[in-house]
Amino acid sequence: MDEVVQVSAKLVIKNPEGTFAVPTYFIPVGSPAYEAAQKMFRRIKWKKPPTRKDAINNRFNAFSSLLWAVTVDEDWKTYTDLNKSSYDIRKWPINYDAMSQTVKALKDMGWLIGVGKRTKNRQLRYVAPPKSPMRKMSPFKVSELRWSPPDVQIRLGTTELSKAPLNVELMANPKWKSWISRHLIPVMADLNNKLDVHSFTLFPFGKEDDWVQIKYYRIYTNLPQSDGTPWLTHGRIYPKTFMLPTKRKGWRQMTLIDGKPTVEA
């Protein structure tokens, strides 16, 4: 059974090059858009039709995410994660086979066509052409499957690391993947476990959050040495499951830990 964690998806990455079809979004049974999406989904011609129930569900979820992105984008453009290594690292709930096969089927039928050029660290964009049935669908809300990004991430960049692209090829490399699992992930797990035994009260917008679970993740950047050997630097931690209040109007100073006022050093 699909696990819903929010009724209306909040992550909408929109830009002139398309809207990101997040591999966590799906249309739940009972949604006003469910039957119309299912009817359209049944028209898809697959090179190898899925037979297992989970495979059918995964492809419908992939189609739902792509359909949602097309309908909310002003130019009917979308893109998604089509890097297998990325799925290995991010562990998206909608798997790589489902998303890649769905995109291929929609391309083969002409429901989506490629636009622009793919450059380094950038996925190919697609547009639903004027006669695509996907354009006939009115914008709708989606739900989100439970998912959490990796606790340790290596990114390509030196500034604003939280916005830099993930270095999935390095993280998926067997040698580095093993090293990260042994030396970096346990440290973050230990930190988050220690935070679990305390209660936090945050005021990100001046009002108390109803429920807060404090979890952090750590981002490193790779600055290769002269011989190309990976060299990890920075290693800053960022909020993963919460929003840290700003200092504006003293909101951060209102933070409580175990019900007691805090002082920022």
VEXMARSE-737954 format. One line per 8 residues: number of its first residue (from 0); for each residue x negated, y, z negated of C-alpha. Coordinates in steps of 0.05 Angstrom, whole numbers. Each point is the difference from the previous one (the first is absolute). Layout:
VEXMARSE-737954
NUM) X Y Z  ...
//
This chain:
VEXMARSE-737954
0) 0 0 0  -26 69 17  -20 41 -60  23 72 2  -37 52 -39  32 63 28  64 14 38  -26 57 43
8) -72 -5 24  -39 62 -17  -63 -11 41  13 34 66  -64 14 38  22 46 56  -45 38 47  -2 19 74
16) -27 -69 16  57 -41 -30  28 -27 -65  -34 -57 -36  41 -65 -3  -19 -22 -70  -8 -77 -6  40 3 -65
24) 66 30 27  61 -41 16  76 4 6  34 -38 -57  65 -39 8  56 48 -16  -33 60 31  46 38 50
32) -55 -10 52  -9 -75 -12  50 -29 50  -19 48 56  -74 -15 -10  14 -75 -2  39 4 65  -58 36 33
40) -50 -49 -30  36 -60 29  -11 29 70  -76 -3 -7  -33 -51 46  -57 -35 -35  -57 -36 35  4 -51 -56
48) 67 6 -37  -6 -6 -76  36 -59 -31  -18 4 -74  46 45 -41  -59 38 -30  -30 13 69  67 27 25
56) 7 44 -62  -71 26 8  12 19 72  66 33 -15  -34 40 -55  -55 20 49  52 20 52  38 39 -54
64) -62 40 -18  -15 16 73  73 18 14  3 45 -61  -64 36 21  27 12 71  66 27 -24  -29 50 -50
72) -55 25 47  17 62 40  -36 -27 61  21 -73 -8  -73 -18 -12  -28 -50 -49  -62 -38 -19  -16 -54 -51
80) -56 -41 -30  -23 -50 53  -68 -16 -29  -3 -72 -26  -57 16 -47  43 55 -30  55 -50 -17  -51 -45 -32
88) -22 56 -46  65 39 -11  44 -62 -3  60 34 30  64 -38 -17  19 0 75  -56 -43 27  -45 13 60
96) 30 -54 45  71 26 -10  -19 73 15  -47 -14 58  48 -49 33  58 47 -8  -38 58 31  -21 -45 58
104) 71 -23 12  27 71 0  -55 21 48  14 -58 47  74 19 3  -16 74 10  32 21 -65  -66 31 -20
112) -56 24 45  -71 21 -18  -18 73 1  -66 36 -7  -67 -32 -12  -25 -39 -59  -61 31 -32  -44 -24 -57
120) 38 -15 -64  66 17 34  57 -47 21  33 5 68  64 40 1  65 -23 32  62 36 24  70 -25 11
128) 15 21 72  67 33 18  34 -66 18  -25 -38 -62  57 -27 -42  -39 23 -61  19 72 17  74 -16 -9
136) -9 -14 -74  17 57 -46  -51 17 -55  9 -44 -62  -30 -13 -68  -46 -59 -14  -21 -37 -63  -70 -20 -19
144) -29 -68 -16  -42 -3 -63  -72 15 18  -62 30 -33  -63 25 35  -67 -30 -19  -29 21 -67  -68 10 33
152) -7 33 68  -58 19 45  15 57 47  -31 35 59  -15 71 -22  -35 43 -52  54 49 -20  74 -8 -15
160) -11 -75 -6  73 -14 -16  17 22 71  -59 -32 36  12 -64 40  -13 -66 -34  -64 -35 20  37 -66 11
168) -54 -33 41  -50 7 -56  50 -20 -54  21 -61 41  -72 -22 12  -6 -66 -38  -65 20 -35  26 69 -22
176) 69 -26 -17  -31 -50 -47  -46 52 -31  58 49 -11  40 -56 -33  -56 -17 -48  -27 69 -18  52 55 13
184) 70 -28 -7  -10 -29 -71  -22 69 -25  63 34 26  43 -58 -27  -32 9 -69  14 75 1  72 -9 20
192) 10 -55 -51  -25 47 -55  48 54 23  58 -50 -3  -2 -3 -76  15 75 -6  62 40 17  -5 64 41
200) 47 58 7  -14 44 61  31 65 23  -20 4 74  50 55 16  12 26 -70  51 -53 -15  -12 -66 -35
208) -4 -62 45  53 -52 -16  -51 -57 6  -75 1 9  -48 -57 12  -71 25 3  -42 -37 52  -62 26 35
216) -37 -22 63  -71 15 20  -25 26 66  -71 -4 25  -30 27 64  -50 -38 43  -62 40 19  -43 -50 38
224) -75 1 -11  -48 11 57  1 -74 18  76 -1 0  7 -36 -66  64 22 -36  -11 47 -59  58 15 -45
232) 4 69 -33  49 44 -38  45 -52 -32  52 49 -25  65 -25 -32  68 25 22  70 -8 -28  33 -61 31
240) 70 -5 -31  11 70 -27  -10 74 14  -48 37 -46  30 66 -22  -35 63 24  -26 53 -47  53 48 26
248) 42 27 -57  -35 -48 -48  35 -62 28  -63 -43 -8  -9 23 -72  71 -27 -15  -25 -72 13  11 -48 -58
256) -37 -65 -14  35 -46 -49  44 60 -16  -58 44 -21  -23 65 34  -63 -4 42  -57 48 11  -36 3 67
264) -75 1 -9
//
